[in-house]
Amino acid sequence: MTNPFEQMVAFSDNIGHTEKPISQEDFELWQKDVIWDALHGIRYGQSFCNRFGISNNLIYYSTWPADQIDEYIKREYIARS
């Protein structure tokens, strides 16, 4: 797994928007680990942002269902092969 900070720097534009640097494999690994965060009171989107070093208040504070957050994440952050 790659360092989230390095991903952010390597795939950011000049105002800090991340552009799909996260591999499908890293995303799936996070989906398995998110249960641990949930047990500690960390929201789904918050866990994603924390893991990958992403600043996105829309998903960080979101109370959307996990499947909606997944759709957003896949559309905005997952690298397409």
ZIBEL-V57710 format. One line per field, one symbol per residue. ss: DSSP state (H for helix, E for strand, C for the rest). burial: I if it has 16 or more other C-alpha atoms within 10 Angstrom, else O. A space follows every 10 residues. Layout:
BEGIN
ss=???
burial=???
END
This chain:
BEGIN
ss=CCCHHHHHHH CECCCCCECC CECHHHHHHH HHHHHHHHHC CCCHHHHHHH HHCCCCHHHH CCCCCHHHHH HHHHHHCECC C
burial=OOOIOOIIOO OOOOOOOIII IIIOOOIOOO OOOIOOOOOO OIIIIIIIIO IIIIOOOOII OIOOOOOOII OOIIOOIIOO O
END
